[in-house]
Amino acid sequence: MAPLGGVPRLVLLFSGKRKSGKDFVTETLQSRLGGNICAVLRLSGPLKEQYALEHGLDFQRLLDASTYKEAYRKDMICWGEKKRQADPGFFCRKIVEGVSQPIWLVSDTRRVSDIQWFREAYGAVTQTVRVVASEQSRQQRGWMFTPGVDDAESECGLDNFGNFDWVIENHGDEQCLEDQLENLLEFIRARLS
């Protein structure tokens, strides 16, 4: 039973470590496909919005890659875990409400329960995409290991997931990334015809 919203032709669930380039990849795909065809959905959006509301924080500042967000990250992760334990589909249902584009890119899939929810709701149109980047590449993008964050389920929940439908290597080689994105775009466009 699909929740409120349109029926997508394709749902791509993107996962990867912090600073691997998930947002860059999904935003690049959306810019090439167009916002009328492709929606980028962020599971962290409703999480951050509800967290900000319950804790009297600035929701907009929690959305960016700021030190403000980092100051609350650990507590936000714990809070989100409690919400998910009570209702594993809570944030998934929120992000698909009212989405009408045929292609959905979920930019921050972090847990097996997220993948299970989308597969149960949308079946065979759901595919998984893992964005990988070397530690060196991630460090060049500003990543630094943070205990309680980088070793938590929100970062490690899909480390042993198994076979992803797609793996995008984003180690800093622009041509290599471009070739992989073109392959994925061909697949997406085939789903639109």
Disulfide bonds with the S-S distance in Angstrom:
none
